[in-house]
Amino acid sequence: LRRLLTGFESYFGTFTVDEGARTVTHRIEGEFLPRSGQVEVASPFRLSGDTLVLGAGSLGQGLFVRVR
């Protein structure tokens, strides 16, 4: 249970995309197991067809694939 909770991240809020810098800035309004003081996270992104990758290498990545 401890490993599950410490490896899980979930948050909600708004975001903006800077296509020139290729980043997504997340404005965190609330989250599961909050980290104090964290309100913005800028993530590099890559978009290829129906696949979106947020994050880079050692920072951890999120992979999202649109299924039709």
TIMI-2910 file (N, C-alpha, C, CB; in pm, 1 decimal, decimal comma, always signed):
<rs>
+----------+----------+----------+----------+----------+----------+----------+----------+----------+----------+----------+----------+------+
!      n_x !      n_y !      n_z !     ca_x !     ca_y !     ca_z !      c_x !      c_y !      c_z !     cb_x !     cb_y !     cb_z ! resn !
+----------+----------+----------+----------+----------+----------+----------+----------+----------+----------+----------+----------+------+
!    +83,0 !   -119,2 !     +0,0 !     +0,0 !     +0,0 !     +0,0 !    +87,6 !   +125,7 !     +0,0 !    -94,5 !     -0,3 !   +121,6 !  Leu !
!   +194,2 !   +123,1 !    +77,4 !   +283,6 !   +239,5 !    +83,9 !   +344,3 !   +267,4 !    -53,8 !   +396,0 !   +216,6 !   +188,9 !  Arg !
!   +391,8 !   +161,1 !   -121,8 !   +451,7 !   +177,4 !   -254,8 !   +349,1 !   +231,9 !   -354,0 !   +508,4 !    +43,0 !   -305,5 !  Arg !
!   +225,9 !   +184,9 !   -343,8 !   +119,7 !   +233,3 !   -431,9 !    +95,9 !   +382,5 !   -409,9 !    -10,7 !   +154,3 !   -408,2 !  Leu !
!    +83,8 !   +423,8 !   -285,9 !    +54,0 !   +564,0 !   -256,2 !   +170,6 !   +657,1 !   -287,0 !    +15,3 !   +578,3 !   -111,2 !  Leu !
!   +293,5 !   +613,5 !   -265,5 !   +407,5 !   +701,2 !   -292,6 !   +440,0 !   +708,4 !   -441,4 !   +529,6 !   +653,5 !   -215,6 !  Thr !
!   +393,0 !   +612,5 !   -521,0 !   +418,7 !   +613,9 !   -665,1 !   +304,8 !   +670,8 !   -746,0 !   +447,9 !   +476,3 !   -712,6 !  Gly !
!   +195,8 !   +712,2 !   -682,2 !    +76,0 !   +760,5 !   -750,1 !    +72,2 !   +912,0 !   -747,8 !    -50,5 !   +703,0 !   -685,3 !  Phe !
!    +43,5 !   +972,4 !   -862,2 !    +26,6 !  +1117,3 !   -868,7 !   -103,6 !  +1148,9 !   -938,0 !   +144,6 !  +1184,3 !   -941,7 !  Glu !
!   -177,6 !  +1241,9 !   -881,8 !   -302,8 !  +1284,7 !   -943,5 !   -326,9 !  +1429,6 !   -903,5 !   -423,0 !  +1192,8 !   -900,5 !  Ser !
!   -360,7 !  +1512,2 !  -1001,3 !   -389,6 !  +1651,3 !   -971,5 !   -490,4 !  +1704,7 !  -1072,2 !   -260,7 !  +1735,9 !   -972,8 !  Tyr !
!   -543,6 !  +1822,0 !  -1040,6 !   -633,9 !  +1887,3 !  -1134,4 !   -605,4 !  +2035,4 !  -1135,7 !   -781,1 !  +1860,4 !  -1098,3 !  Phe !
!   -646,6 !  +2099,4 !  -1244,8 !   -627,9 !  +2242,6 !  -1261,3 !   -635,8 !  +2278,6 !  -1407,8 !   -494,3 !  +2287,7 !  -1202,1 !  Gly !
!   -576,1 !  +2389,0 !  -1443,5 !   -576,8 !  +2435,3 !  -1582,1 !   -436,4 !  +2422,4 !  -1639,4 !   -627,3 !  +2582,1 !  -1592,0 !  Thr !
!   -426,1 !  +2440,0 !  -1770,7 !   -294,6 !  +2432,5 !  -1833,6 !   -288,5 !  +2526,7 !  -1952,5 !   -262,9 !  +2288,4 !  -1877,7 !  Phe !
!   -165,7 !  +2565,3 !  -1988,4 !   -141,9 !  +2642,8 !  -2109,9 !    -29,5 !  +2573,6 !  -2187,0 !   -105,4 !  +2793,2 !  -2076,9 !  Thr !
!    -34,5 !  +2588,6 !  -2318,7 !    +65,2 !  +2527,4 !  -2405,8 !   +147,5 !  +2637,8 !  -2470,7 !     -1,9 !  +2437,0 !  -2513,6 !  Val !
!   +279,1 !  +2626,4 !  -2463,0 !   +370,5 !  +2716,6 !  -2532,7 !   +433,6 !  +2635,4 !  -2645,2 !   +480,3 !  +2777,4 !  -2435,0 !  Asp !
!   +378,0 !  +2649,0 !  -2765,6 !   +425,6 !  +2568,5 !  -2878,4 !   +570,5 !  +2599,0 !  -2914,0 !   +337,6 !  +2591,6 !  -2999,6 !  Glu !
!   +611,7 !  +2725,9 !  -2902,8 !   +749,0 !  +2763,6 !  -2934,5 !   +849,4 !  +2697,0 !  -2842,4 !   +764,7 !  +2913,4 !  -2926,9 !  Gly !
!   +821,6 !  +2697,7 !  -2712,2 !   +910,9 !  +2635,5 !  -2613,2 !   +884,4 !  +2485,8 !  -2600,4 !   +894,3 !  +2703,2 !  -2476,3 !  Ala !
!   +773,7 !  +2439,5 !  -2659,0 !   +730,8 !  +2299,5 !  -2652,7 !   +713,8 !  +2253,3 !  -2508,1 !   +831,8 !  +2209,4 !  -2725,1 !  Arg !
!   +642,1 !  +2337,5 !  -2429,7 !   +612,4 !  +2302,2 !  -2291,4 !   +462,7 !  +2318,3 !  -2264,0 !   +695,0 !  +2389,3 !  -2194,1 !  Thr !
!   +417,7 !  +2242,9 !  -2166,3 !   +282,9 !  +2255,9 !  -2112,6 !   +300,4 !  +2299,2 !  -1968,0 !   +199,6 !  +2120,8 !  -2124,8 !  Val !
!   +237,8 !  +2409,5 !  -1927,9 !   +245,1 !  +2455,3 !  -1789,7 !   +114,4 !  +2421,3 !  -1720,4 !   +274,0 !  +2607,8 !  -1782,1 !  Thr !
!   +123,8 !  +2340,0 !  -1615,9 !     +7,6 !  +2295,7 !  -1539,5 !     -5,5 !  +2385,8 !  -1416,8 !    +20,4 !  +2144,5 !  -1498,1 !  His !
!   -121,4 !  +2445,8 !  -1398,2 !   -148,6 !  +2524,5 !  -1277,6 !   -230,8 !  +2435,9 !  -1184,7 !   -224,4 !  +2660,2 !  -1311,2 !  Arg !
!   -162,9 !  +2382,2 !  -1086,1 !   -224,0 !  +2283,2 !   -997,8 !   -314,0 !  +2353,2 !   -896,2 !   -115,4 !  +2199,2 !   -925,8 !  Ile !
!   -442,2 !  +2315,9 !   -898,3 !   -539,2 !  +2372,6 !   -804,3 !   -565,0 !  +2279,1 !   -687,4 !   -670,2 !  +2403,5 !   -875,4 !  Glu !
!   -544,1 !  +2150,5 !   -709,0 !   -561,2 !  +2052,5 !   -603,1 !   -499,1 !  +1921,4 !   -646,9 !   -710,6 !  +2033,7 !   -567,8 !  Gly !
!   -460,3 !  +1838,5 !   -548,7 !   -398,6 !  +1711,8 !   -583,7 !   -413,2 !  +1611,4 !   -471,4 !   -252,2 !  +1731,5 !   -617,4 !  Glu !
!   -399,0 !  +1483,6 !   -507,3 !   -396,9 !  +1373,9 !   -412,8 !   -259,8 !  +1375,6 !   -346,6 !   -426,5 !  +1235,9 !   -482,6 !  Phe !
!   -254,3 !  +1365,4 !   -216,4 !   -129,5 !  +1376,5 !   -140,2 !    -53,3 !  +1503,6 !   -178,2 !    -40,9 !  +1252,6 !   -163,9 !  Leu !
!   -109,9 !  +1619,4 !   -143,0 !    -51,8 !  +1748,4 !   -184,9 !    +92,3 !  +1768,9 !   -141,5 !   -134,5 !  +1860,5 !   -130,8 !  Pro !
!   +167,8 !  +1832,5 !   -229,3 !   +303,7 !  +1876,8 !   -198,8 !   +294,4 !  +2026,7 !   -175,4 !   +406,6 !  +1841,1 !   -315,3 !  Arg !
!   +334,3 !  +2072,3 !    -61,5 !   +313,8 !  +2212,3 !    -25,0 !   +386,4 !  +2307,5 !   -119,4 !   +360,2 !  +2236,3 !   +117,3 !  Ser !
!   +316,6 !  +2412,8 !   -159,5 !   +376,0 !  +2518,9 !   -237,4 !   +386,8 !  +2495,9 !   -386,5 !   +506,5 !  +2544,9 !   -186,4 !  Gly !
!   +353,5 !  +2377,4 !   -435,4 !   +368,1 !  +2352,2 !   -579,2 !   +240,6 !  +2393,5 !   -651,1 !   +400,1 !  +2202,7 !   -606,7 !  Gln !
!   +251,7 !  +2497,5 !   -733,2 !   +134,1 !  +2545,7 !   -804,6 !   +151,0 !  +2541,2 !   -955,3 !   +102,3 !  +2685,9 !   -762,0 !  Val !
!   +272,7 !  +2531,8 !  -1006,4 !   +295,4 !  +2525,3 !  -1150,0 !   +403,2 !  +2423,7 !  -1182,8 !   +333,8 !  +2662,4 !  -1204,5 !  Glu !
!   +380,4 !  +2347,8 !  -1289,1 !   +477,9 !  +2251,9 !  -1337,3 !   +486,1 !  +2268,4 !  -1487,8 !   +440,2 !  +2105,4 !  -1297,2 !  Val !
!   +605,1 !  +2297,3 !  -1541,1 !   +624,1 !  +2307,9 !  -1685,3 !   +682,6 !  +2176,3 !  -1735,0 !   +716,9 !  +2428,7 !  -1722,2 !  Ala !
!   +612,9 !  +2113,0 !  -1827,3 !   +656,0 !  +1983,7 !  -1881,0 !   +688,2 !  +1996,3 !  -2028,2 !   +548,2 !  +1876,7 !  -1859,3 !  Ser !
!   +804,9 !  +1949,0 !  -2070,4 !   +829,9 !  +1941,7 !  -2214,2 !   +733,8 !  +1838,9 !  -2274,7 !   +979,6 !  +1903,9 !  -2244,2 !  Pro !
!   +697,2 !  +1858,8 !  -2402,2 !   +607,4 !  +1762,5 !  -2464,5 !   +650,0 !  +1732,2 !  -2607,1 !   +464,3 !  +1814,2 !  -2462,6 !  Phe !
!   +607,1 !  +1613,6 !  -2653,6 !   +621,3 !  +1573,6 !  -2793,8 !   +486,3 !  +1520,8 !  -2838,2 !   +735,1 !  +1465,5 !  -2813,5 !  Arg !
!   +446,6 !  +1557,9 !  -2957,5 !   +320,9 !  +1510,6 !  -3014,4 !   +352,1 !  +1446,3 !  -3147,7 !   +217,2 !  +1626,6 !  -3030,4 !  Leu !
!   +309,8 !  +1321,1 !  -3164,2 !   +333,0 !  +1248,0 !  -3287,6 !   +207,1 !  +1169,2 !  -3320,3 !   +457,0 !  +1154,2 !  -3275,8 !  Ser !
!   +134,0 !  +1214,2 !  -3421,5 !     +8,6 !  +1147,1 !  -3455,4 !    -88,5 !  +1152,6 !  -3339,4 !    +34,0 !  +1002,1 !  -3495,4 !  Gly !
!   -130,6 !  +1036,6 !  -3293,0 !   -225,3 !  +1027,9 !  -3181,0 !   -156,8 !  +1005,5 !  -3046,8 !   -323,9 !   +916,2 !  -3205,8 !  Asp !
!    -24,3 !  +1026,2 !  -3040,6 !    +49,9 !  +1001,0 !  -2917,6 !   +108,1 !  +1130,4 !  -2862,3 !   +161,4 !   +899,0 !  -2942,2 !  Thr !
!    +82,0 !  +1156,0 !  -2733,8 !   +135,2 !  +1271,6 !  -2662,7 !   +226,2 !  +1219,8 !  -2552,3 !    +20,4 !  +1361,7 !  -2604,6 !  Leu !
!   +350,0 !  +1271,5 !  -2547,5 !   +443,5 !  +1236,8 !  -2441,1 !   +470,9 !  +1362,9 !  -2361,1 !   +576,1 !  +1175,6 !  -2498,2 !  Val !
!   +440,9 !  +1359,5 !  -2231,9 !   +470,4 !  +1470,6 !  -2141,0 !   +590,5 !  +1432,5 !  -2057,3 !   +347,9 !  +1505,2 !  -2050,3 !  Leu !
!   +684,4 !  +1525,5 !  -2040,1 !   +803,2 !  +1499,7 !  -1960,1 !   +920,2 !  +1461,5 !  -2047,8 !   +776,3 !  +1390,5 !  -1858,2 !  Gly !
!  +1035,6 !  +1449,4 !  -1983,3 !  +1157,2 !  +1416,2 !  -2058,3 !  +1245,2 !  +1324,7 !  -1976,4 !  +1234,5 !  +1543,3 !  -2097,3 !  Ala !
!  +1291,0 !  +1219,4 !  -2038,5 !  +1391,1 !  +1128,1 !  -1983,4 !  +1386,5 !  +1103,5 !  -1834,6 !  +1521,6 !  +1177,7 !  -2015,7 !  Gly !
!  +1490,1 !  +1148,7 !  -1764,9 !  +1505,5 !  +1118,6 !  -1622,9 !  +1402,2 !  +1188,1 !  -1535,0 !  +1643,1 !  +1157,4 !  -1577,9 !  Ser !
!  +1327,9 !  +1284,0 !  -1590,7 !  +1225,2 !  +1351,8 !  -1512,0 !  +1097,8 !  +1269,1 !  -1501,6 !  +1193,6 !  +1487,2 !  -1572,8 !  Leu !
!  +1091,0 !  +1160,4 !  -1573,6 !   +969,4 !  +1080,0 !  -1577,9 !   +883,3 !  +1124,9 !  -1694,1 !   +891,4 !  +1090,3 !  -1445,4 !  Gly !
!   +808,0 !  +1033,2 !  -1749,5 !   +727,1 !  +1064,7 !  -1865,8 !   +586,7 !  +1011,4 !  -1848,0 !   +789,9 !  +1008,0 !  -1992,5 !  Gln !
!   +491,7 !  +1081,9 !  -1906,5 !   +355,5 !  +1034,3 !  -1917,4 !   +325,8 !  +1012,5 !  -2063,8 !   +254,9 !  +1133,3 !  -1853,4 !  Gly !
!   +271,9 !   +898,3 !  -2098,4 !   +241,6 !   +864,5 !  -2236,6 !    +90,1 !   +854,8 !  -2251,3 !   +311,1 !   +731,1 !  -2279,1 !  Leu !
!    +34,6 !   +931,1 !  -2344,2 !   -109,3 !   +933,4 !  -2366,5 !   -134,5 !   +903,4 !  -2513,4 !   -171,4 !  +1070,7 !  -2325,4 !  Phe !
!   -217,3 !   +803,9 !  -2541,0 !   -248,2 !   +765,9 !  -2677,7 !   -397,7 !   +777,6 !  -2699,2 !   -198,9 !   +622,8 !  -2708,5 !  Val !
!   -435,1 !   +854,1 !  -2800,7 !   -577,1 !   +870,0 !  -2833,5 !   -624,7 !   +743,7 !  -2904,9 !   -601,3 !   +997,2 !  -2922,4 !  Arg !
!   -733,4 !   +686,8 !  -2853,9 !   -791,2 !   +566,5 !  -2912,9 !   -923,3 !   +605,7 !  -2976,1 !   -810,4 !   +452,9 !  -2806,5 !  Val !
!   -937,7 !   +571,8 !  -3102,6 !  -1060,7 !   +608,1 !  -3172,6 !  -1156,0 !   +491,9 !  -3176,7 !  -1030,8 !   +655,7 !  -3313,6 !  Arg !
+----------+----------+----------+----------+----------+----------+----------+----------+----------+----------+----------+----------+------+
</rs>
